[in-house]
Amino acid sequence: MGPAERELRRLGLRYAGVVRTVVIATCSVLSLLAVSPDAVPVTLAVAVGLNAWNAVYVRLPRGPVVIAADAVVLAGVCLAQPWVVQGEALYNGTSWVLVVMSIVVVTHQWHVRTLVSAPVTVFIVVAYLFGSALASSTRWPEALPLALWMLVEAALSYGLYVLVRRGGRRADRATAAQELARRQSTIAAAVRADERVHLANLHDTAAATLLMVGAGVLDGHATWLAEQAARDLDVLSGSGLPSTTAGDVDLVRLLEDVIEQSPLRVDWRGTAGLAVPAVVAVALCRATREALNNVARHSGVLNALVRVSSRHNGGVVVEVLDSGRGFEPEHVPPQRRGLTHSLVERLKAVGGRAVVASSLGAGTSVRLEWPHA
């Protein structure tokens, strides 16, 4: 049983008890007004006993013993009809006992199991007919249509209960399907994110190194190439930079390592001891390395400037500048993952941003910002 179906069943049980209690209490008061003065004591005793039992019944678990006791009490009220219901009310449908028994058989369908509620309903209807027969042995058949209508009411109530529970089951299935779709979507998004990170690492390392060799930026026999290949392997295997789940690390020290590994002559201007979260340091270092690789591949110069500064709110700014040939950022094709992923998206993922400014013949400026606040 799912949560929606369980909640509907709980509400049905609660409101069935409330409706039964209100109807019994109201009919008990009206019964005293509908009988002759000499029948008031008996009617009052029956009404008080019925209300006292109902107060106990609605608070007890609906076990077999409780249901059986309830059926006996209600049958006793039915058999007392000759003394608590007067005249034509027995046969014209205005009897307060008829109203009470009708609401009882209706509410039973909502809080009593079907295998139990069906025989109990029949038992109460038979007791009602017996009470009518005790009042008049010749006119009791006139009460038969009223008794049969109670069976119809019980059947209609049971049908409504089945429809409500079926709706609850459908709601639970729909909720479960939505949750499964959400979970699968989350897993797929995580897989895609892992794939993007792997592709970005591959682009930043082995692909960038091979591209520089293929473009003639580096001599394939240079010592730097073997060292860079070893560093690329460290990154792809998960080592090299600190774990993204670690605490704060020294950004300046990590950037110094990145600069030392660059094939360019880098003018370094930094502030010592900038502590930032490791995940931010990883993003800034990899973005800086990619920016330097872009300078080596595309700028036509072998010099670059890297500046690191802190903000008053604890944030940091890393700038990579060159005086090379420059380019037009708005005309960069989608295939250029260095700008679109390694820089912009990588900084965005840690709450920062990357701004690339360049123009033909005027060099390029890459500004990496992480606002701590």
N, C-alpha and C positions, 0 to 999 in steps of 0.2 A: 504494500500500500504506500503510495507516494505522499508527499507533503500536502498537495492540494486535496486529494481524496480524503486524507486523514483529517484535514481541517474542516472539510465539508461535513464529514461524519460527526466531528465534535460539535459543530454548530447545530446540526440536526438534532443531536441528543439534547443539547442545551435548550433549544427553542421548543422541542417537543415537551420537555418538562415544564417550561414556562407556560405554554398554551394550555396544557392539561390542568395545571394548577389554577390558572385564571378562570377557566371554564367551570371547573368543579366548585371553586369558591363562589362564583357568580350564581350558578344554578342552585347552590345550597341556600343562598339568601332568598332567591326567588321562590324556592320550594315552600318556604314558611309563609309566603304571601298567597300561595295558590291552594292551600289546603284549608279545611274547616278548622275552627278553633279546637275541637276535640282531638284532631289528628296532629296538632302542633308538637306535643311532647315526643311522639314516636318519630315524626319527621325530623325534629331537632336532633334526636339521638342518632338517627341514621346519618344526617348531614355532618354532625360533629365527628362521628367515627370515620366517615369517608375522608374528610379533610385531614384528620389526624394521621390516618394511614398514608394518604398521598404525600404529606409532609415528610414522612419517613421514606416512602418509596423513591421519591425523586433524588434522595441523597445516597441511596444504596447502589452497589454494582448490580447490573441486570443479569444476575445468575439464575439458574433454574428454580431454586427455592423461592427467590424473591418474585419471579414471574408467576409461579404457582400460587403463592400467597395473594398476589394482586388479583389473580383471576378469581380466587375464592371470595375475596372481599367484594369485588364487583358483582359476582353472581349473587351474593347475599343482598346487595342493594336492589338488583333486578327482582329477586323473589319477594322483596318488601314492597313492591309496587302497590298491592291492594291497600296498604296503609299510608303510603306517602304520596300517592298520585290520585287525584280525585276525578271522577266522572269521565267525560269525553276526552280528556287529555291523554288517557291511555291509548286511544285509537285514532286521534286526529293529528298526531305528530307534534303536539305541543308539550309533551311530557318532559320534565327536566331530567328524568332518568334516561330517556331516549337521547337527549342532547349529550349528557355525560358519556354514555356508552359509545355514541358515534365518535366523539373526539378521542376517546380512549383507543378504539380500534384503529383510528387514523394515525395517531401518534405512535402506536405500537410498531408500525412498519418502519419507523425511523430509528428506533433504539432497541429493538428485539430482533434476534435472528429469524430469518424467514421460516425455518423448520419449526420454530417455537411460536412465532406470532400467528401463523395460519391456524393451528389447532386452538390456540387461545382465543382468537377471534370467533371461531365457530362456537366454542364453549360459551362465550359471553352472549352471542346471539341466541343460542338455545336457552340460556338462563333467562334472557329477556322475554322470550316467548312463554316460558314456564310461568314467569311472574304475571304476564298478561292472562294466562289461563287460570291462575289462582284468583285473579280479580273477577273474571267472568268466564265460566266454562263454555258459554255459547258464543261470546263475541271475540274470543282470542284470535280467530282467523283474520279479523280486521287488522290486527297488529302484524300479520305476516308480511305484507309489503314493506312496512317500516323496518322489520328485521332484515329482510332480504336487501334493502337499500343500504343497510350498514355493511353488508358484505361487499356491495359495489363500491362504497366509500373506501373500504379497506384496500380493495384491489387497485383503485385509482391512486391512492396514497402510495402503495407499494410501487406502482409504475412510475410515479414521479420520483420516488427515492432512487429507483434504478437509473433513471435518466440523469439525475443529479450526480450520482456516483460515477456513471459512465463519462459525464462531462469532466469530472475531477480527474479520472484516469487519462482522458485525452489531454487535459492541461498538463498533467505530470509527464506524459510522453513528449509533448511539445517542449516542455521545459528541459527535459533530459536531452532531447535532440539539439536544442539551442546550446546547452552547456557543452555537449560533445562537439558541436561545430565551433564553439568559442575556444575549447581546449585544443582542437586540431588546428585552428587558425593561429593560436598562440605558439603552438609547437612549430608550425610551418614558418611563422615569422622568425622564431628563434633560429631555425635551420637556415633561413635566408640570411639572417644577420651574421651567422657564423660563416656562411659561404662568402658574404661580402668582405668580412674581415680577412678571411684566408686569401681571397683574390687581391685585396688591397696589399696585404703583406707580400704576396707573390709579385705584385706589380712594383712595390717599393724596393724589393731586394733583387731577386734573380733576374726578373725581366728588365729592370732598370740597368743592372750591371751589364747584361748581354747587349742591351741597346747601345750603351756607351761604347762598348767594344766594337759592335757592328758599325756604329757611326764614325769610328775612327777617333773618338775622343781620347781613348786610352790605347796604349800598346798592349796587345794580348799577352805579352811576355813580362809586363810590369809586375814588380813585387806587390804593388797595391792590389792587383787583381786577385791574387791568391788569398790575401788577407781579407779582401772584401767578400769573396766567395765563402770563406769560413764564417764571417759575420752574418751573411745572408742565411746560411744554414742554421746559425744560432736562433735567428729571428723566426724562421719557419718551423723550427722544432720547439719554440716556446721559451727559449732562454734568451739571454742578451739583455733586454730591458726588464725592469722589475715587474712582478706580478700585478695585474690590474686590481687585485683585491687587497693589496698591502695598504699600509697607512701612508703618512706623508714621507716624501723623499726630497732630496736636494736637486731641484731642476737644473741649476747651473752646472753641477758636476756632470749630470747626464748629457746636457747639451755640449759640454766640452768634449765628451767622448764622441758624440756625433760629428763635431767639427773636425776632430783629429782623424776620423775615418773618411772624411770627404776628400776627393781628388783635387779640390780647389784650394787656392790660397785664401784663407778666410780671415778677415779682420774682425776680431772678437771684442765686443764691448758688453760686459755683463756685470750684474750686481751679485756679489757673493752671498750664498746661503739663502736662496729662495725656496722655502719649503711649500710644496703643493701635494695634493693627493696623487698617489701613484698612477691612477687611471688617467689623470690629467697630464701628468708628466709623460706618460707613454704616448698620448695623443700629440702633445706638443713636439716631442722628440721625433716621432715618425713624420709629422708634417714638416718639420724643419729639414729633416733628411731629404724628403721628397722635393722640397723647395730648392735645396742645394743641387740635387740631381737634375732638376729642371734647368738650373743655371748652367750646369756642365753640358747638358745636352743641347740646349736651344739658344743660349744667350750669345755665344761666340766669344765670350771672355772667360778667363780662368781665375777671376777674383770676385769675391763677394763680401758683403758686410753683414754680420749678425749682431743685433742689439737685443738685449734683454733688460726689461725694467719692471719695477713693481708699481702697483697702484696703491692709493691710500686705503682702499677697502680690502686689501689683501689679494687682489687679482694680479695677473701678470700679463705682459705683452712681449711677444717675440717677433722681431722684424728681420726679414731676409731681403737684402737689397743688392742689386747689381746694376752696372752701367752698360749692359749689353744692347743687343739690337732691339729688344722689346717685341711686343705683339699687340694684337687687338683682342682683349678678353671676350668680347661679345661674339667674336667669330671663331672661338675655339670649338672644334667638332665634339660631338658626344663621346667619341672614342677616347678622348683625352682624360682618363680616369685620374691623372695626377691632380688636376684642378678640381674636378667635380666630386671626387670621392676622398682621396687621400688628404686633401686640405679642408675643403668646405664641410663635407659630411662628417669627417672624423672630429673636427672641432665642435660641430653642432651636437654630436652625440654626447659630449661631456659638458654641455652647457655653454660652450664658447662660440666663437665665430672666426672665420678666415676671410680676409679682404685682400683681393688681388688687384693691384693697380699697375697698368702698363700702357705704353703707347710706342708706336714704331719709332726706333732710333733714340728713345729716351730711357731705356732700361725698364726694370720691373721691380715692384715693391710688393712683398707678401707680408701682411700683418696678421699675426695669430694672437687672438685675445681670449683670455679666460677671466671673466669677472666673478671673483669669489663671492660677492654679495648676491 
